Amino acid sequence: MKRLDLLIEPSVHEARRQLPGHVRQRIKLTIASLADNPRSADTQRLDVTGIDVPTGVELRRLRLDRWRLGYAIHDEEGWVWVLGLYRRPPYDYEDLRELATRLGA
């Protein structure tokens, strides 16, 4: 599979800067790896039932201990877009509709 372009929301950079150094480095490496393997075994496709997601876009999440990376993949256009970095709990994907809206902009 060809390496995909990696797009990262500014809010992800800001959230990552707030983390302890060892977590920050792990997340940085994990984000970089998404360009080569966005559908690794430790990722999960998100249920987007009832959410208007642009054609060809797949929303996924990756769990890193108490943190979640939310991202989108578009194979035809050749990109992975990291949309959010969240702490879980309490994060429960309530902003999924808003994230999907950003993809259509």
C-alpha positions, 0 to 999 in steps of 0.5 A: 500500500502506498504511503498516505498524506498525513493531515493533523488538526491543530487541536491535536498538536495542542492536546499532545503538547499538554501530555507528559513526555513519554505519552507525547512521544508515543502519540507522535510516533503512532500518528506518524505510523498512520500514514503507512498503516491506517487500518492496523489491528489495534484500530477500530472502524467507528459506527457512523450510523445516522451521520453524514460522512462524505463518500469514500471517507472512513472514520476510525479510532485508535486506543492508546491506554487512556487516550483515543485518536480519532481520524479519517481515511480517504483512500482515493484521495490518498490521505489520513486526517487526524481529527482529535486526541481525547482522554477516555473516560470521559470521552464518548465520541459525542462530537463525531457528527461535528468531526464528519462535518469538517471532512466535507468542508 
